[in-house]
Amino acid sequence: MTSFSDLVVYLPDWRNRLLTPKVKCGILVYMEIDTSRLRKEDYACLVAGYALLISIFLPWYRQGIFRLSGWDVTKLAIILMIASFVCILIVIATAIGIDFAEEYGFALVALGAASLVSVVARVFVRQSGYLFTYGIILALLASIAVVVAGGVKLARMYLLPTADHSM
């Protein structure tokens, strides 16, 4: 019978880098998160993803002492949650070194646009007697940031003539 220490494979310089565990073929290995692979649009996408996720649970409307969060107001909050998770997962995949993360600019633009339409619809179809609060403004700004980050990622892939996309 093998012990847990027999199943762990360490990288030689494991103390100097941030490592995450991963099970591969029944063996626990550590994957390296290299932040030098990330670009400015990746950081913007990460911040926008977290802001979009947080904004779902913040109050969007208020009337007196009553507050309505984005989760309470709209059933389309699932779109916001999916967009935020996709943003975060694409940045993590890029940091780990998965190559397919470069091609998901269109997914970011599409999910960001869907979340932007959802938030703008809630702005125009406001609850009667309720006032806007900071949650819906944060959701609006984060949705715009997701669209912009996805657009920059698309521009780097398809519009820039260089073969090296590491800038």
MODELLER restraints for C-alpha pairs under 7 A, 6 or more apart:
rsr = mdl.restraints
at = mdl.atoms
rsr.add(forms.Gaussian(group=physical.xy_distance, feature=features.Distance(at['CA:7:A'], at['CA:27:A']), mean=5.25, stdev=0.5))
rsr.add(forms.Gaussian(group=physical.xy_distance, feature=features.Distance(at['CA:7:A'], at['CA:28:A']), mean=5.83, stdev=0.5))
rsr.add(forms.Gaussian(group=physical.xy_distance, feature=features.Distance(at['CA:8:A'], at['CA:27:A']), mean=6.62, stdev=0.5))
rsr.add(forms.Gaussian(group=physical.xy_distance, feature=features.Distance(at['CA:8:A'], at['CA:28:A']), mean=5.08, stdev=0.5))
rsr.add(forms.Gaussian(group=physical.xy_distance, feature=features.Distance(at['CA:8:A'], at['CA:29:A']), mean=6.01, stdev=0.5))
rsr.add(forms.Gaussian(group=physical.xy_distance, feature=features.Distance(at['CA:9:A'], at['CA:28:A']), mean=6.50, stdev=0.5))
rsr.add(forms.Gaussian(group=physical.xy_distance, feature=features.Distance(at['CA:9:A'], at['CA:29:A']), mean=5.13, stdev=0.5))
rsr.add(forms.Gaussian(group=physical.xy_distance, feature=features.Distance(at['CA:10:A'], at['CA:29:A']), mean=6.77, stdev=0.5))
rsr.add(forms.Gaussian(group=physical.xy_distance, feature=features.Distance(at['CA:10:A'], at['CA:30:A']), mean=6.62, stdev=0.5))
rsr.add(forms.Gaussian(group=physical.xy_distance, feature=features.Distance(at['CA:17:A'], at['CA:32:A']), mean=6.88, stdev=0.5))
rsr.add(forms.Gaussian(group=physical.xy_distance, feature=features.Distance(at['CA:18:A'], at['CA:32:A']), mean=6.16, stdev=0.5))
rsr.add(forms.Gaussian(group=physical.xy_distance, feature=features.Distance(at['CA:18:A'], at['CA:33:A']), mean=5.82, stdev=0.5))
rsr.add(forms.Gaussian(group=physical.xy_distance, feature=features.Distance(at['CA:19:A'], at['CA:30:A']), mean=5.65, stdev=0.5))
rsr.add(forms.Gaussian(group=physical.xy_distance, feature=features.Distance(at['CA:19:A'], at['CA:31:A']), mean=5.45, stdev=0.5))
rsr.add(forms.Gaussian(group=physical.xy_distance, feature=features.Distance(at['CA:19:A'], at['CA:32:A']), mean=4.73, stdev=0.5))
rsr.add(forms.Gaussian(group=physical.xy_distance, feature=features.Distance(at['CA:19:A'], at['CA:33:A']), mean=6.10, stdev=0.5))
rsr.add(forms.Gaussian(group=physical.xy_distance, feature=features.Distance(at['CA:20:A'], at['CA:30:A']), mean=5.24, stdev=0.5))
rsr.add(forms.Gaussian(group=physical.xy_distance, feature=features.Distance(at['CA:20:A'], at['CA:31:A']), mean=5.19, stdev=0.5))
rsr.add(forms.Gaussian(group=physical.xy_distance, feature=features.Distance(at['CA:20:A'], at['CA:32:A']), mean=6.49, stdev=0.5))
rsr.add(forms.Gaussian(group=physical.xy_distance, feature=features.Distance(at['CA:21:A'], at['CA:28:A']), mean=6.56, stdev=0.5))
rsr.add(forms.Gaussian(group=physical.xy_distance, feature=features.Distance(at['CA:21:A'], at['CA:29:A']), mean=5.81, stdev=0.5))
rsr.add(forms.Gaussian(group=physical.xy_distance, feature=features.Distance(at['CA:21:A'], at['CA:30:A']), mean=4.43, stdev=0.5))
rsr.add(forms.Gaussian(group=physical.xy_distance, feature=features.Distance(at['CA:21:A'], at['CA:31:A']), mean=6.23, stdev=0.5))
rsr.add(forms.Gaussian(group=physical.xy_distance, feature=features.Distance(at['CA:22:A'], at['CA:28:A']), mean=5.66, stdev=0.5))
rsr.add(forms.Gaussian(group=physical.xy_distance, feature=features.Distance(at['CA:22:A'], at['CA:29:A']), mean=5.30, stdev=0.5))
rsr.add(forms.Gaussian(group=physical.xy_distance, feature=features.Distance(at['CA:22:A'], at['CA:30:A']), mean=5.70, stdev=0.5))
rsr.add(forms.Gaussian(group=physical.xy_distance, feature=features.Distance(at['CA:22:A'], at['CA:31:A']), mean=6.63, stdev=0.5))
rsr.add(forms.Gaussian(group=physical.xy_distance, feature=features.Distance(at['CA:23:A'], at['CA:29:A']), mean=6.02, stdev=0.5))
rsr.add(forms.Gaussian(group=physical.xy_distance, feature=features.Distance(at['CA:31:A'], at['CA:96:A']), mean=6.84, stdev=0.5))
rsr.add(forms.Gaussian(group=physical.xy_distance, feature=features.Distance(at['CA:32:A'], at['CA:96:A']), mean=6.03, stdev=0.5))
rsr.add(forms.Gaussian(group=physical.xy_distance, feature=features.Distance(at['CA:33:A'], at['CA:95:A']), mean=5.24, stdev=0.5))
rsr.add(forms.Gaussian(group=physical.xy_distance, feature=features.Distance(at['CA:33:A'], at['CA:96:A']), mean=4.76, stdev=0.5))
rsr.add(forms.Gaussian(group=physical.xy_distance, feature=features.Distance(at['CA:34:A'], at['CA:95:A']), mean=5.24, stdev=0.5))
rsr.add(forms.Gaussian(group=physical.xy_distance, feature=features.Distance(at['CA:34:A'], at['CA:96:A']), mean=6.29, stdev=0.5))
rsr.add(forms.Gaussian(group=physical.xy_distance, feature=features.Distance(at['CA:35:A'], at['CA:95:A']), mean=5.62, stdev=0.5))
rsr.add(forms.Gaussian(group=physical.xy_distance, feature=features.Distance(at['CA:37:A'], at['CA:94:A']), mean=6.76, stdev=0.5))
rsr.add(forms.Gaussian(group=physical.xy_distance, feature=features.Distance(at['CA:37:A'], at['CA:95:A']), mean=5.79, stdev=0.5))
rsr.add(forms.Gaussian(group=physical.xy_distance, feature=features.Distance(at['CA:38:A'], at['CA:94:A']), mean=6.70, stdev=0.5))
rsr.add(forms.Gaussian(group=physical.xy_distance, feature=features.Distance(at['CA:38:A'], at['CA:95:A']), mean=6.16, stdev=0.5))
rsr.add(forms.Gaussian(group=physical.xy_distance, feature=features.Distance(at['CA:39:A'], at['CA:167:A']), mean=6.80, stdev=0.5))
rsr.add(forms.Gaussian(group=physical.xy_distance, feature=features.Distance(at['CA:41:A'], at['CA:149:A']), mean=5.11, stdev=0.5))
rsr.add(forms.Gaussian(group=physical.xy_distance, feature=features.Distance(at['CA:41:A'], at['CA:152:A']), mean=6.64, stdev=0.5))
rsr.add(forms.Gaussian(group=physical.xy_distance, feature=features.Distance(at['CA:41:A'], at['CA:153:A']), mean=6.83, stdev=0.5))
rsr.add(forms.Gaussian(group=physical.xy_distance, feature=features.Distance(at['CA:42:A'], at['CA:91:A']), mean=5.77, stdev=0.5))
rsr.add(forms.Gaussian(group=physical.xy_distance, feature=features.Distance(at['CA:44:A'], at['CA:149:A']), mean=6.37, stdev=0.5))
rsr.add(forms.Gaussian(group=physical.xy_distance, feature=features.Distance(at['CA:45:A'], at['CA:87:A']), mean=5.72, stdev=0.5))
rsr.add(forms.Gaussian(group=physical.xy_distance, feature=features.Distance(at['CA:45:A'], at['CA:146:A']), mean=5.84, stdev=0.5))
rsr.add(forms.Gaussian(group=physical.xy_distance, feature=features.Distance(at['CA:45:A'], at['CA:149:A']), mean=5.63, stdev=0.5))
rsr.add(forms.Gaussian(group=physical.xy_distance, feature=features.Distance(at['CA:46:A'], at['CA:87:A']), mean=6.07, stdev=0.5))
rsr.add(forms.Gaussian(group=physical.xy_distance, feature=features.Distance(at['CA:46:A'], at['CA:88:A']), mean=5.31, stdev=0.5))
rsr.add(forms.Gaussian(group=physical.xy_distance, feature=features.Distance(at['CA:46:A'], at['CA:91:A']), mean=6.36, stdev=0.5))
rsr.add(forms.Gaussian(group=physical.xy_distance, feature=features.Distance(at['CA:48:A'], at['CA:142:A']), mean=4.84, stdev=0.5))
rsr.add(forms.Gaussian(group=physical.xy_distance, feature=features.Distance(at['CA:48:A'], at['CA:145:A']), mean=5.86, stdev=0.5))
rsr.add(forms.Gaussian(group=physical.xy_distance, feature=features.Distance(at['CA:48:A'], at['CA:146:A']), mean=5.95, stdev=0.5))
rsr.add(forms.Gaussian(group=physical.xy_distance, feature=features.Distance(at['CA:49:A'], at['CA:84:A']), mean=4.05, stdev=0.5))
rsr.add(forms.Gaussian(group=physical.xy_distance, feature=features.Distance(at['CA:49:A'], at['CA:85:A']), mean=6.68, stdev=0.5))
rsr.add(forms.Gaussian(group=physical.xy_distance, feature=features.Distance(at['CA:49:A'], at['CA:87:A']), mean=5.23, stdev=0.5))
rsr.add(forms.Gaussian(group=physical.xy_distance, feature=features.Distance(at['CA:49:A'], at['CA:88:A']), mean=5.78, stdev=0.5))
rsr.add(forms.Gaussian(group=physical.xy_distance, feature=features.Distance(at['CA:50:A'], at['CA:84:A']), mean=6.41, stdev=0.5))
rsr.add(forms.Gaussian(group=physical.xy_distance, feature=features.Distance(at['CA:51:A'], at['CA:138:A']), mean=6.99, stdev=0.5))
rsr.add(forms.Gaussian(group=physical.xy_distance, feature=features.Distance(at['CA:51:A'], at['CA:142:A']), mean=5.97, stdev=0.5))
rsr.add(forms.Gaussian(group=physical.xy_distance, feature=features.Distance(at['CA:52:A'], at['CA:80:A']), mean=6.59, stdev=0.5))
rsr.add(forms.Gaussian(group=physical.xy_distance, feature=features.Distance(at['CA:52:A'], at['CA:84:A']), mean=5.74, stdev=0.5))
rsr.add(forms.Gaussian(group=physical.xy_distance, feature=features.Distance(at['CA:52:A'], at['CA:139:A']), mean=5.42, stdev=0.5))
rsr.add(forms.Gaussian(group=physical.xy_distance, feature=features.Distance(at['CA:52:A'], at['CA:142:A']), mean=5.39, stdev=0.5))
rsr.add(forms.Gaussian(group=physical.xy_distance, feature=features.Distance(at['CA:52:A'], at['CA:143:A']), mean=6.86, stdev=0.5))
rsr.add(forms.Gaussian(group=physical.xy_distance, feature=features.Distance(at['CA:53:A'], at['CA:81:A']), mean=5.80, stdev=0.5))
rsr.add(forms.Gaussian(group=physical.xy_distance, feature=features.Distance(at['CA:53:A'], at['CA:84:A']), mean=5.58, stdev=0.5))
rsr.add(forms.Gaussian(group=physical.xy_distance, feature=features.Distance(at['CA:55:A'], at['CA:135:A']), mean=5.14, stdev=0.5))
rsr.add(forms.Gaussian(group=physical.xy_distance, feature=features.Distance(at['CA:55:A'], at['CA:136:A']), mean=6.96, stdev=0.5))
rsr.add(forms.Gaussian(group=physical.xy_distance, feature=features.Distance(at['CA:55:A'], at['CA:138:A']), mean=6.01, stdev=0.5))
rsr.add(forms.Gaussian(group=physical.xy_distance, feature=features.Distance(at['CA:55:A'], at['CA:139:A']), mean=5.35, stdev=0.5))
rsr.add(forms.Gaussian(group=physical.xy_distance, feature=features.Distance(at['CA:56:A'], at['CA:69:A']), mean=6.60, stdev=0.5))
rsr.add(forms.Gaussian(group=physical.xy_distance, feature=features.Distance(at['CA:56:A'], at['CA:70:A']), mean=4.67, stdev=0.5))
rsr.add(forms.Gaussian(group=physical.xy_distance, feature=features.Distance(at['CA:56:A'], at['CA:71:A']), mean=5.62, stdev=0.5))
rsr.add(forms.Gaussian(group=physical.xy_distance, feature=features.Distance(at['CA:56:A'], at['CA:77:A']), mean=6.67, stdev=0.5))
rsr.add(forms.Gaussian(group=physical.xy_distance, feature=features.Distance(at['CA:57:A'], at['CA:69:A']), mean=5.49, stdev=0.5))
rsr.add(forms.Gaussian(group=physical.xy_distance, feature=features.Distance(at['CA:57:A'], at['CA:70:A']), mean=5.97, stdev=0.5))
rsr.add(forms.Gaussian(group=physical.xy_distance, feature=features.Distance(at['CA:57:A'], at['CA:71:A']), mean=6.10, stdev=0.5))
rsr.add(forms.Gaussian(group=physical.xy_distance, feature=features.Distance(at['CA:58:A'], at['CA:69:A']), mean=5.23, stdev=0.5))
rsr.add(forms.Gaussian(group=physical.xy_distance, feature=features.Distance(at['CA:58:A'], at['CA:70:A']), mean=6.69, stdev=0.5))
rsr.add(forms.Gaussian(group=physical.xy_distance, feature=features.Distance(at['CA:58:A'], at['CA:135:A']), mean=4.88, stdev=0.5))
rsr.add(forms.Gaussian(group=physical.xy_distance, feature=features.Distance(at['CA:59:A'], at['CA:67:A']), mean=5.73, stdev=0.5))
rsr.add(forms.Gaussian(group=physical.xy_distance, feature=features.Distance(at['CA:59:A'], at['CA:68:A']), mean=5.21, stdev=0.5))
rsr.add(forms.Gaussian(group=physical.xy_distance, feature=features.Distance(at['CA:59:A'], at['CA:69:A']), mean=3.92, stdev=0.5))
rsr.add(forms.Gaussian(group=physical.xy_distance, feature=features.Distance(at['CA:59:A'], at['CA:70:A']), mean=6.54, stdev=0.5))
rsr.add(forms.Gaussian(group=physical.xy_distance, feature=features.Distance(at['CA:59:A'], at['CA:133:A']), mean=6.34, stdev=0.5))
rsr.add(forms.Gaussian(group=physical.xy_distance, feature=features.Distance(at['CA:59:A'], at['CA:135:A']), mean=5.15, stdev=0.5))
rsr.add(forms.Gaussian(group=physical.xy_distance, feature=features.Distance(at['CA:60:A'], at['CA:68:A']), mean=5.79, stdev=0.5))
rsr.add(forms.Gaussian(group=physical.xy_distance, feature=features.Distance(at['CA:60:A'], at['CA:69:A']), mean=5.04, stdev=0.5))
rsr.add(forms.Gaussian(group=physical.xy_distance, feature=features.Distance(at['CA:60:A'], at['CA:70:A']), mean=5.72, stdev=0.5))
rsr.add(forms.Gaussian(group=physical.xy_distance, feature=features.Distance(at['CA:60:A'], at['CA:132:A']), mean=5.85, stdev=0.5))
rsr.add(forms.Gaussian(group=physical.xy_distance, feature=features.Distance(at['CA:60:A'], at['CA:133:A']), mean=5.06, stdev=0.5))
rsr.add(forms.Gaussian(group=physical.xy_distance, feature=features.Distance(at['CA:60:A'], at['CA:134:A']), mean=6.49, stdev=0.5))
rsr.add(forms.Gaussian(group=physical.xy_distance, feature=features.Distance(at['CA:60:A'], at['CA:135:A']), mean=4.66, stdev=0.5))
rsr.add(forms.Gaussian(group=physical.xy_distance, feature=features.Distance(at['CA:60:A'], at['CA:136:A']), mean=4.72, stdev=0.5))
rsr.add(forms.Gaussian(group=physical.xy_distance, feature=features.Distance(at['CA:61:A'], at['CA:67:A']), mean=5.77, stdev=0.5))
rsr.add(forms.Gaussian(group=physical.xy_distance, feature=features.Distance(at['CA:61:A'], at['CA:68:A']), mean=5.20, stdev=0.5))
rsr.add(forms.Gaussian(group=physical.xy_distance, feature=features.Distance(at['CA:61:A'], at['CA:69:A']), mean=6.90, stdev=0.5))
rsr.add(forms.Gaussian(group=physical.xy_distance, feature=features.Distance(at['CA:61:A'], at['CA:130:A']), mean=5.69, stdev=0.5))
rsr.add(forms.Gaussian(group=physical.xy_distance, feature=features.Distance(at['CA:61:A'], at['CA:131:A']), mean=5.30, stdev=0.5))
rsr.add(forms.Gaussian(group=physical.xy_distance, feature=features.Distance(at['CA:61:A'], at['CA:132:A']), mean=4.67, stdev=0.5))
rsr.add(forms.Gaussian(group=physical.xy_distance, feature=features.Distance(at['CA:61:A'], at['CA:133:A']), mean=5.40, stdev=0.5))
rsr.add(forms.Gaussian(group=physical.xy_distance, feature=features.Distance(at['CA:62:A'], at['CA:68:A']), mean=6.33, stdev=0.5))
rsr.add(forms.Gaussian(group=physical.xy_distance, feature=features.Distance(at['CA:62:A'], at['CA:130:A']), mean=5.29, stdev=0.5))
rsr.add(forms.Gaussian(group=physical.xy_distance, feature=features.Distance(at['CA:62:A'], at['CA:131:A']), mean=5.28, stdev=0.5))
rsr.add(forms.Gaussian(group=physical.xy_distance, feature=features.Distance(at['CA:62:A'], at['CA:132:A']), mean=6.53, stdev=0.5))
rsr.add(forms.Gaussian(group=physical.xy_distance, feature=features.Distance(at['CA:62:A'], at['CA:133:A']), mean=6.66, stdev=0.5))
rsr.add(forms.Gaussian(group=physical.xy_distance, feature=features.Distance(at['CA:63:A'], at['CA:129:A']), mean=6.77, stdev=0.5))
rsr.add(forms.Gaussian(group=physical.xy_distance, feature=features.Distance(at['CA:63:A'], at['CA:130:A']), mean=4.94, stdev=0.5))
rsr.add(forms.Gaussian(group=physical.xy_distance, feature=features.Distance(at['CA:63:A'], at['CA:131:A']), mean=6.37, stdev=0.5))
rsr.add(forms.Gaussian(group=physical.xy_distance, feature=features.Distance(at['CA:70:A'], at['CA:77:A']), mean=6.55, stdev=0.5))
rsr.add(forms.Gaussian(group=physical.xy_distance, feature=features.Distance(at['CA:71:A'], at['CA:77:A']), mean=5.75, stdev=0.5))
rsr.add(forms.Gaussian(group=physical.xy_distance, feature=features.Distance(at['CA:76:A'], at['CA:118:A']), mean=6.63, stdev=0.5))
rsr.add(forms.Gaussian(group=physical.xy_distance, feature=features.Distance(at['CA:79:A'], at['CA:115:A']), mean=5.95, stdev=0.5))
rsr.add(forms.Gaussian(group=physical.xy_distance, feature=features.Distance(at['CA:80:A'], at['CA:115:A']), mean=5.29, stdev=0.5))
rsr.add(forms.Gaussian(group=physical.xy_distance, feature=features.Distance(at['CA:83:A'], at['CA:111:A']), mean=5.29, stdev=0.5))
rsr.add(forms.Gaussian(group=physical.xy_distance, feature=features.Distance(at['CA:83:A'], at['CA:112:A']), mean=6.37, stdev=0.5))
rsr.add(forms.Gaussian(group=physical.xy_distance, feature=features.Distance(at['CA:87:A'], at['CA:108:A']), mean=6.88, stdev=0.5))
rsr.add(forms.Gaussian(group=physical.xy_distance, feature=features.Distance(at['CA:90:A'], at['CA:101:A']), mean=5.69, stdev=0.5))
rsr.add(forms.Gaussian(group=physical.xy_distance, feature=features.Distance(at['CA:93:A'], at['CA:101:A']), mean=6.07, stdev=0.5))
rsr.add(forms.Gaussian(group=physical.xy_distance, feature=features.Distance(at['CA:94:A'], at['CA:101:A']), mean=5.65, stdev=0.5))
rsr.add(forms.Gaussian(group=physical.xy_distance, feature=features.Distance(at['CA:105:A'], at['CA:150:A']), mean=4.46, stdev=0.5))
rsr.add(forms.Gaussian(group=physical.xy_distance, feature=features.Distance(at['CA:105:A'], at['CA:151:A']), mean=6.45, stdev=0.5))
rsr.add(forms.Gaussian(group=physical.xy_distance, feature=features.Distance(at['CA:105:A'], at['CA:153:A']), mean=5.10, stdev=0.5))
rsr.add(forms.Gaussian(group=physical.xy_distance, feature=features.Distance(at['CA:105:A'], at['CA:154:A']), mean=4.88, stdev=0.5))
rsr.add(forms.Gaussian(group=physical.xy_distance, feature=features.Distance(at['CA:106:A'], at['CA:150:A']), mean=6.43, stdev=0.5))
rsr.add(forms.Gaussian(group=physical.xy_distance, feature=features.Distance(at['CA:106:A'], at['CA:154:A']), mean=6.57, stdev=0.5))
rsr.add(forms.Gaussian(group=physical.xy_distance, feature=features.Distance(at['CA:108:A'], at['CA:146:A']), mean=6.39, stdev=0.5))
rsr.add(forms.Gaussian(group=physical.xy_distance, feature=features.Distance(at['CA:108:A'], at['CA:147:A']), mean=6.37, stdev=0.5))
rsr.add(forms.Gaussian(group=physical.xy_distance, feature=features.Distance(at['CA:108:A'], at['CA:150:A']), mean=4.72, stdev=0.5))
rsr.add(forms.Gaussian(group=physical.xy_distance, feature=features.Distance(at['CA:109:A'], at['CA:146:A']), mean=6.85, stdev=0.5))
rsr.add(forms.Gaussian(group=physical.xy_distance, feature=features.Distance(at['CA:109:A'], at['CA:147:A']), mean=4.63, stdev=0.5))
rsr.add(forms.Gaussian(group=physical.xy_distance, feature=features.Distance(at['CA:109:A'], at['CA:150:A']), mean=4.86, stdev=0.5))
rsr.add(forms.Gaussian(group=physical.xy_distance, feature=features.Distance(at['CA:109:A'], at['CA:151:A']), mean=6.19, stdev=0.5))
rsr.add(forms.Gaussian(group=physical.xy_distance, feature=features.Distance(at['CA:112:A'], at['CA:143:A']), mean=5.32, stdev=0.5))
rsr.add(forms.Gaussian(group=physical.xy_distance, feature=features.Distance(at['CA:112:A'], at['CA:144:A']), mean=6.91, stdev=0.5))
rsr.add(forms.Gaussian(group=physical.xy_distance, feature=features.Distance(at['CA:112:A'], at['CA:146:A']), mean=5.11, stdev=0.5))
rsr.add(forms.Gaussian(group=physical.xy_distance, feature=features.Distance(at['CA:112:A'], at['CA:147:A']), mean=4.78, stdev=0.5))
rsr.add(forms.Gaussian(group=physical.xy_distance, feature=features.Distance(at['CA:113:A'], at['CA:147:A']), mean=6.17, stdev=0.5))
rsr.add(forms.Gaussian(group=physical.xy_distance, feature=features.Distance(at['CA:115:A'], at['CA:143:A']), mean=5.96, stdev=0.5))
rsr.add(forms.Gaussian(group=physical.xy_distance, feature=features.Distance(at['CA:116:A'], at['CA:140:A']), mean=6.35, stdev=0.5))
rsr.add(forms.Gaussian(group=physical.xy_distance, feature=features.Distance(at['CA:116:A'], at['CA:143:A']), mean=5.11, stdev=0.5))
rsr.add(forms.Gaussian(group=physical.xy_distance, feature=features.Distance(at['CA:116:A'], at['CA:144:A']), mean=6.60, stdev=0.5))
rsr.add(forms.Gaussian(group=physical.xy_distance, feature=features.Distance(at['CA:119:A'], at['CA:139:A']), mean=6.90, stdev=0.5))
rsr.add(forms.Gaussian(group=physical.xy_distance, feature=features.Distance(at['CA:119:A'], at['CA:140:A']), mean=6.08, stdev=0.5))
rsr.add(forms.Gaussian(group=physical.xy_distance, feature=features.Distance(at['CA:156:A'], at['CA:165:A']), mean=6.80, stdev=0.5))
